[in-house]
């Protein structure tokens, strides 16, 4: 069974939060509110005092791809990764993890030599050996320049 997890970027506060589907919504606040924890506290399930309620309309939602980078860090939609393309082993390029609806898969849009290309995932021992998460498009958009 694949793990379904999300991170959310709150646009106004410019902060990353972690959302667990098991928490659901807070009915007393009305349908649609997300119960979130500040990024970095995702494994602390007993800390209700740190949970916040946020409106999903104020957020960018980033889904976990089910993949990890070469350091074992989880890769989410919207993450910026640095990678070595299989067909260009001496190059290092940066790209953004995106969902491709027509192919029903996550891909990496890489910008190199004024071109965009797609790199599909290949893992060894649960890790992507040729890529590393270096940031995300919300917190670190300057990494794509």
N, C-alpha and C positions, 0 to 999 in steps of 0.2 A: 504494500500500500504506500502511495506517495504522500509525502508530508506537505500539507497546504498551510502556508504561513504568509503573512503580509507585514510590510512596514509602511508607514504613512508619513509623508512629508507635509507638515502644516505650513501653508503658504504665508500666512500672516506672522506667525511666530518664528518662521524659518528654523524649525526644529524637526528632527526625525523622531517618530514614535513607533512602537511595536504593537500590533493588534493580533489578538488570539481569537479565532472563530468561536472557541468554547465559551467566551464571555458573552457573546451575543450583544443585544442592545439593552439599554436601561429603559424599561417600560415607563417608569415614573417621569422620565424626561421626555417621553414621546418617542415614537418609532423613528429609527434612523440614526440615532446617536451611536458613535463608536466609543467603546471603553478601551483606552490605550495606556501603555506604560512608556516612559521616556526610554529612548534607545539605550541599550546597555543593561536594562533591567528585565529583559525578555524571559529569563529563566527563573525569576523570582515570583512564583505563583501566589504566595501568601501575603503580598504587600498591597492590600486594598487601599491603604492611605496614599499610595503614590499614583494610583490610577486616575486618569482624567477622562472627561467626556468631551468629545469633539464632534463637530458636524462634518460628515464625509464630503460635503460640498466645498469645504475649506481646505481639502487635502488632495494630494496626489497619492494614489494607492499603488504600491510596488509589490508585486507577487513574487514569492520565492520560486526559482526555476527548478528546484530539486537538485541543482548542481553546486559544486564547490570549486574554488580556484586551487591553484597549486599549493597554497598555504592552508587549505582546509576551510577558508572563509566562505560562507554561504553567498551565492550569487542571486541577486534580485533584479527584476525588471527595472530599468532606469540606472543600474550601476554602470560606471565607466570602468572598463577593463583595459589593461595593456596586454597584448598578446603577440606571439610569434606565429605568423601564418604558415601553414604546412607547406605551401608552394613557394614561400620566400623565407627560408630558415634564418637568413641573416638580418631580416627586417624586424622591427618592433613597432607595432601600430597601436592606436587607441581606438576604442569603439564603445558604443552604447548598447546594452542589452535591451532588446525590444521583442514584443510579441508579434508574430507574423500570422494574422488571422486566416489567410488563404491556405497556408501550409500547416496550421495548428501546431506551431512550435516556437520556442524562443530562439532568437538569432542575435548575432552581434553585428551591428552596422558599423563598419570600419571606414574611416575617412583617411585616405592615403593617396597621394599623387592626384588630388582633386577628383577622386573616384570613390564610389561607395560599393562595397561588396559584402557578401554574407559569409560568415564562418560558422560551420556547424560544430556541435559539441562532440568531443571524443574524450572519454575519461579512462584513467588508469587508477585502480584502487580507490574509486570514488572521488578522485580529484582530477581537475583539468590541468594537465601538466604544462600546457603552453600559455596559460592566461592567469592574470592576477587582478583582483579588484583593487582599484586605486582611488575610488570615490564614487559619486553619483551625480546625475545631471542637475539635481536640485541644490545640493550643498556645494558642489565643486564644478560649476559649468566651465570655469576657466581652464580646466584640464583638457578640454577638447580644442583649444586654440593652438 
